[in-house]
Every structure is written in structure tokens, then in C-alpha cells.
Amino acid sequence: MGSLSDFYPMPALGDKLSDEEIAAVIANIQTLWTEEQRTRQRQATEAVRAQK
């Protein structure tokens, strides 16, 4: 697989994108997920929220 220096890490975008733009990027990525992946993410999100 090689060392981490062989790969190009994604640059941080926190100070470049608004919260709304970040949410739009995530929503777009989620359109590529299978129904099983969406279900697992929904369950994980609910579990984290239940801990608060």
C-alpha cells in the first residue's frame, strides 16, 4: 500500500466553505450510498444523538 507520504491528503476546507456548502457536499456524496449504507449511517447518527 505504501507510506502515507505517497498519497495526497485532502486539504482542509473548514475555512473555505460555509456550513451550508459543507452540508451540500455531504448530501451529494450520500446520493452515491446504497440503501444499506444510508441505514447504517442513520442508525449511527441516532445512537450518537441518544448519548447526549
ZADO-1210 file (C-alpha; in nm, 4 decimals, padded with zeros to 6 digits):
<atoms>
<atom x="00.0000" y="00.0000" z="00.0000" code="MET" pos="1"/>
<atom x="00.2891" y="00.2350" z="00.0542" code="GLY" pos="2"/>
<atom x="00.3503" y="00.5094" z="00.3020" code="SER" pos="3"/>
<atom x="00.1205" y="00.7975" z="00.3780" code="LEU" pos="4"/>
<atom x="00.3622" y="01.0330" z="00.2055" code="SER" pos="5"/>
<atom x="00.2767" y="00.8568" z="-00.1227" code="ASP" pos="6"/>
<atom x="-00.0780" y="00.9879" z="-00.1066" code="PHE" pos="7"/>
<atom x="-00.2160" y="01.3379" z="-00.1408" code="TYR" pos="8"/>
<atom x="-00.4314" y="01.4210" z="00.1601" code="PRO" pos="9"/>
<atom x="-00.7461" y="01.6200" z="00.1039" code="MET" pos="10"/>
<atom x="-00.6842" y="01.9805" z="00.2072" code="PRO" pos="11"/>
<atom x="-00.8842" y="02.1248" z="00.4942" code="ALA" pos="12"/>
<atom x="-01.1832" y="02.3206" z="00.3693" code="LEU" pos="13"/>
<atom x="-01.3291" y="02.4366" z="00.7000" code="GLY" pos="14"/>
<atom x="-01.2315" y="02.7976" z="00.6465" code="ASP" pos="15"/>
<atom x="-01.3142" y="02.7931" z="00.2748" code="LYS" pos="16"/>
<atom x="-01.6708" y="02.6590" z="00.2718" code="LEU" pos="17"/>
<atom x="-01.9751" y="02.7764" z="00.4628" code="SER" pos="18"/>
<atom x="-02.1727" y="02.5329" z="00.6774" code="ASP" pos="19"/>
<atom x="-02.4368" y="02.5236" z="00.4029" code="GLU" pos="20"/>
<atom x="-02.1770" y="02.4396" z="00.1370" code="GLU" pos="21"/>
<atom x="-02.0304" y="02.1618" z="00.3517" code="ILE" pos="22"/>
<atom x="-02.3790" y="02.0190" z="00.4050" code="ALA" pos="23"/>
<atom x="-02.4376" y="02.0291" z="00.0280" code="ALA" pos="24"/>
<atom x="-02.1135" y="01.8394" z="-00.0395" code="VAL" pos="25"/>
<atom x="-02.2070" y="01.5742" z="00.2162" code="ILE" pos="26"/>
<atom x="-02.5589" y="01.5443" z="00.0738" code="ALA" pos="27"/>
<atom x="-02.4117" y="01.4957" z="-00.2711" code="ASN" pos="28"/>
<atom x="-02.1781" y="01.2211" z="-00.1507" code="ILE" pos="29"/>
<atom x="-02.4669" y="01.0485" z="00.0242" code="GLN" pos="30"/>
<atom x="-02.6508" y="01.0160" z="-00.3080" code="THR" pos="31"/>
<atom x="-02.3828" y="00.7623" z="-00.4035" code="LEU" pos="32"/>
<atom x="-02.4546" y="00.5439" z="-00.0989" code="TRP" pos="33"/>
<atom x="-02.6534" y="00.2222" z="-00.1122" code="THR" pos="34"/>
<atom x="-02.9694" y="00.1906" z="00.0956" code="GLU" pos="35"/>
<atom x="-02.7753" y="-00.0291" z="00.3390" code="GLU" pos="36"/>
<atom x="-02.5126" y="00.2422" z="00.3838" code="GLN" pos="37"/>
<atom x="-02.7812" y="00.5049" z="00.4410" code="ARG" pos="38"/>
<atom x="-02.9491" y="00.2828" z="00.7013" code="THR" pos="39"/>
<atom x="-02.6212" y="00.2203" z="00.8852" code="ARG" pos="40"/>
<atom x="-02.5371" y="00.5917" z="00.8875" code="GLN" pos="41"/>
<atom x="-02.8862" y="00.6794" z="01.0112" code="ARG" pos="42"/>
<atom x="-02.8513" y="00.4221" z="01.2931" code="GLN" pos="43"/>
<atom x="-02.5053" y="00.5511" z="01.3879" code="ALA" pos="44"/>
<atom x="-02.6298" y="00.9103" z="01.3920" code="THR" pos="45"/>
<atom x="-02.9285" y="00.8179" z="01.6075" code="GLU" pos="46"/>
<atom x="-02.7031" y="00.6306" z="01.8524" code="ALA" pos="47"/>
<atom x="-02.4734" y="00.9302" z="01.8925" code="VAL" pos="48"/>
<atom x="-02.7654" y="01.1687" z="01.9396" code="ARG" pos="49"/>
<atom x="-02.9187" y="00.9374" z="02.2021" code="ALA" pos="50"/>
<atom x="-02.5992" y="00.9665" z="02.4110" code="GLN" pos="51"/>
<atom x="-02.6424" y="01.3419" z="02.4521" code="LYS" pos="52"/>
</atoms>
